[in-house]
Amino acid sequence: MLVAREQAITDSVNRLLSEKGFDAMTVDEVAAEVGIAKASLYKHFSSKEALACAAMVQAMQKAQEFLEGLKKGTASGQSEASQAQSMGLNALNKLMASTRWTLQLKLMGQMPTLPSHNSTLRATLMASRPYMDGLMRVADILGEWILQAQKEGFLNPGLPPIAVLYTLYARACDPVLEFLKMSEQHSDEEIIDIVMTTCFAGLNARPV
């Protein structure tokens, strides 16, 4: 019962963070959506920051599971992984598959959005061992693929790998998806293809 309730709380927080962001989300809102008293919610999570941290821990676990499966070639249940497998699972394919997966989660409202500048929230996240361990593992896997893709000539070797990594991270909070969605001119798959193209192919009509 305890685990089920905490999962329901985390799912609610994940959705609200995705839809509204951290600043607009309230603890009262989370409690009302789950159907429990605010005081009961605080028995599970001590603060709004702790709620956001729980959602991010879950997000990191999902990302790590997906990337580990892609790394081992065992994530065949995912369409992106299947596509990468059929393309030979080179480093660029893996980076593209993981980015497409992230964009799909964001469009489905399953990717929590947090502010980049909030010292209390940042301190909570940095104090969370599960979150930091997940973040480091995700960074290690993506970093390995970035270096390999640069070595193979698929990514610009002149770019610092950390800059490429942060560029890929940024797709998880890319507002372009919401703007294109609101325009009602493109399907979700078309939106993802547009963002994938601008991310990996750039905006130039030809290489400079």
C-alpha positions in Angstrom: 0.0 0.0 0.0 2.8 2.4 0.9 4.7 1.7 -2.3 1.6 2.0 -4.4 0.7 5.3 -2.9 4.2 6.7 -3.3 4.1 5.6 -6.9 0.8 7.3 -7.5 2.3 10.5 -5.9 5.4 10.3 -8.1 3.3 9.7 -11.3 1.2 12.7 -10.4 4.2 14.9 -9.8 5.8 13.7 -13.1 2.7 14.7 -15.0 2.3 18.1 -13.3 6.0 18.9 -13.8 5.7 18.0 -17.4 2.6 20.1 -17.9 3.2 23.1 -15.6 6.8 23.0 -14.5 8.2 23.1 -10.9 7.3 26.7 -10.1 3.6 26.4 -11.0 3.1 23.0 -9.4 1.8 23.1 -5.8 1.9 20.4 -3.1 -1.9 21.0 -2.6 -2.4 20.2 -6.3 -0.5 16.9 -6.0 -2.4 15.9 -2.8 -5.7 16.6 -4.4 -4.9 14.7 -7.6 -3.8 11.6 -5.6 -6.8 11.9 -3.3 -5.0 12.3 0.0 -4.7 15.0 2.6 -1.7 17.3 2.3 -0.6 16.2 5.8 -0.6 12.6 4.5 1.5 13.5 1.5 4.1 15.1 3.8 4.5 11.7 5.5 5.9 10.4 2.2 7.7 13.4 0.9 8.9 16.2 3.2 8.8 19.1 0.7 8.0 20.2 -2.9 11.7 19.7 -3.7 11.5 16.2 -2.4 8.5 15.5 -4.7 10.4 16.8 -7.7 13.5 14.8 -6.7 11.4 11.6 -6.6 10.1 12.3 -10.1 13.6 12.9 -11.4 14.9 9.7 -9.8 12.2 7.8 -11.6 13.0 9.6 -14.9 16.7 8.7 -14.5 15.9 5.1 -13.8 13.8 4.9 -17.0 16.5 6.6 -19.0 19.2 4.3 -17.6 17.1 1.2 -18.3 16.5 2.3 -21.9 20.1 3.2 -22.5 21.4 0.0 -20.9 19.1 -2.0 -23.1 20.2 -0.1 -26.2 23.8 -0.6 -25.2 23.3 -4.4 -24.9 21.1 -4.6 -27.9 18.3 -6.1 -25.8 15.8 -3.2 -25.9 14.0 -4.7 -28.9 10.6 -3.9 -27.4 11.2 -0.2 -28.1 10.7 1.0 -31.7 13.7 3.3 -31.5 15.9 0.5 -30.3 14.6 -1.8 -33.0 15.4 0.9 -35.6 18.9 1.3 -34.2 19.4 -2.4 -34.2 18.4 -2.6 -37.9 20.8 0.2 -38.7 23.7 -1.6 -37.0 23.7 0.0 -33.6 26.6 2.3 -34.3 27.2 5.2 -31.9 25.3 7.8 -33.8 22.3 5.5 -34.2 22.2 5.0 -30.4 22.4 8.7 -29.8 19.6 9.3 -32.2 17.5 6.5 -30.8 17.9 7.8 -27.2 17.1 11.4 -28.3 14.0 10.3 -30.2 12.8 8.3 -27.1 13.3 11.4 -25.0 11.2 13.6 -27.4 8.4 11.0 -27.5 8.2 11.0 -23.7 8.1 14.8 -23.7 5.3 14.9 -26.2 3.4 12.3 -24.2 3.7 14.5 -21.1 6.0 12.1 -19.3 9.2 14.2 -19.1 9.4 16.3 -16.0 10.6 19.9 -16.4 12.6 21.6 -13.7 14.0 25.2 -13.5 17.7 25.5 -14.3 18.2 28.0 -11.4 16.8 27.0 -8.0 19.4 26.6 -5.3 17.1 24.6 -2.9 16.0 22.2 -5.6 19.5 21.8 -6.9 20.8 21.0 -3.4 18.0 18.4 -2.9 18.9 16.7 -6.2 22.6 16.7 -5.5 22.0 15.2 -2.1 20.1 12.3 -3.6 22.3 9.4 -4.2 19.9 7.5 -6.5 19.5 10.6 -8.7 23.2 11.4 -8.9 24.1 7.8 -9.6 21.5 7.6 -12.3 22.6 10.9 -13.8 26.3 9.9 -13.9 25.5 6.5 -15.5 23.4 8.2 -18.2 26.2 10.7 -18.8 28.8 7.9 -19.0 26.8 6.0 -21.6 26.0 9.0 -23.7 29.5 10.3 -23.4 30.9 7.0 -24.6 28.7 7.1 -27.7 29.5 10.8 -28.4 33.2 10.1 -28.4 32.8 7.1 -30.6 30.6 9.0 -33.1 33.2 11.7 -33.2 35.9 9.2 -33.8 33.9 7.5 -36.6 33.3 10.9 -38.2 29.5 11.1 -37.7 29.8 14.1 -35.2 32.0 17.1 -35.5 35.2 16.2 -33.6 35.9 19.8 -33.0 33.0 20.2 -30.6 33.7 19.5 -26.9 31.9 16.3 -26.0 30.4 18.0 -23.0 28.7 20.5 -25.3 27.2 17.7 -27.4 26.0 16.0 -24.2 24.3 19.1 -22.9 22.8 19.7 -26.3 21.2 16.3 -26.1 20.1 16.8 -22.5 18.4 20.1 -23.6 16.0 18.2 -25.9 14.2 17.0 -22.7 13.1 20.5 -22.1 13.0 21.8 -25.6 10.1 24.4 -26.0 10.1 23.9 -29.8 8.0 20.7 -29.4 5.2 22.6 -27.5 5.2 25.5 -30.0 4.9 23.1 -33.0 2.3 21.1 -31.1 0.2 24.3 -30.5 0.4 25.2 -34.1 -1.6 22.1 -35.0 0.2 21.9 -38.3 2.2 18.7 -37.7 1.7 15.3 -36.2 3.7 14.2 -33.2 6.0 12.1 -35.4 6.5 15.0 -37.8 7.4 17.3 -34.9 10.0 14.7 -33.6 11.5 14.4 -37.1 11.8 18.2 -37.3 13.6 18.5 -34.0 15.8 15.5 -34.7 16.8 17.0 -38.0 17.7 20.4 -36.4 19.5 18.7 -33.6 21.6 16.2 -35.6 21.8 17.8 -39.1 21.7 21.4 -38.1 20.1 24.3 -40.0 22.5 24.5 -43.0 21.4 23.4 -46.4 24.8 22.0 -47.0 28.0 21.4 -44.9 30.0 24.6 -44.4 
